[in-house]
């Protein structure tokens, strides 16, 4: 039984940083998914595939995994490549390059 610890990124519909500071421990799949022939539902015989544990910090998630003997791999969050800029910065007096249409 192994798990993945990561911090989910914000969705494409999110402009703020709400709900991005949490850490999630998600178990890896032990068995493959199968398609049920009558209705076409996708199912799995692995009950841990549905479990997602949320923690406030990375250290809490790692401590939980180590306490319960769960092998884990840690995925560090990517840092944004550009800084956040507000719309009003386009009209600042001390702007380095002049703003044009």
N, C-alpha and C positions, 0 to 999 in steps of 0.2 A: 504494500500500500504506500503510494507516494502522493505528494501534493505539490501544488504550485502556489506560491505566495506572490501577489502582485498588487499594485495600486492602479485601479481602473482609470483610464483617461476620460476626459469629458466627452460627451457626445457631440455630434455635428450641430445639433440644435441648441447647444448650450453656449452662451457667451460669457457667463461668469464662471467662478471657480467653486460653486456649491457642489457638495457631494463628491469632491475629487480627492480629499485628504484621507480617505479610508483605505485600509489594506484588507485584501480578501485572500482567504485560504480556500482553494478549490481542489478537490481530489481528482487525480487522473483516472481515466476510465480503465477498469479491469477487464471488461469484455466489450466486444463490438456491438453496435446497435443492429437490430434486425427489424425487418419490415413485416408487420402482421399481415398475412395474406388476405383475410376477409375484408377488413376496413382500410388497410393501407397505412395504419398508424406505425410510427417508428417507436420501438421500445428497446429496453435494455434490461438485462438481469442484474445489473449492478446498482444497488441502492445508494451507494455513495456518490453516484453521478449527479444527484440532485442537491447535494449538500454544498452550501457556500457559507463559510463563516466569515463574519466581518469584524475587524479590529480597528481600534483608533490609531495605533502606531505599528510600525514594522516590527519593533522589538517584542510587542505583545504577541503577534502572530508567530514569530520565530520561537518564542518561549513556549507557546501552546504546542507547537509541533514537536519540539524537543521533549517536553514533559510527557507527551503521549506516545513518543517513539515513532513519529511519522517522518519518513524520509521526505525531504522537501527540496525544491530548487527555487531560488529567489530571483524574481525579475524586477530590476530597478526601473523606475519610471524614466521616460525620456524627458530631457529638458527642452523647453520651447526654443526654437531656432531664432525667433525674433522677439523683440520686446513689445510689450503692449503699448499702443499709442492711442491717445484719445483724439476724437474728432477736432477738438478745439486747438490741438497742436498745429493744425494746418494754418491757423490764422494768427500765430504768435508774432509779435513784433520782432523778436530777436531770432527768427528762423534763419538757418544757414543758407538755404536756397530759396529764392522767391517762389511764392505760390502762384501758379497760373492755372487757367482752365484747361 
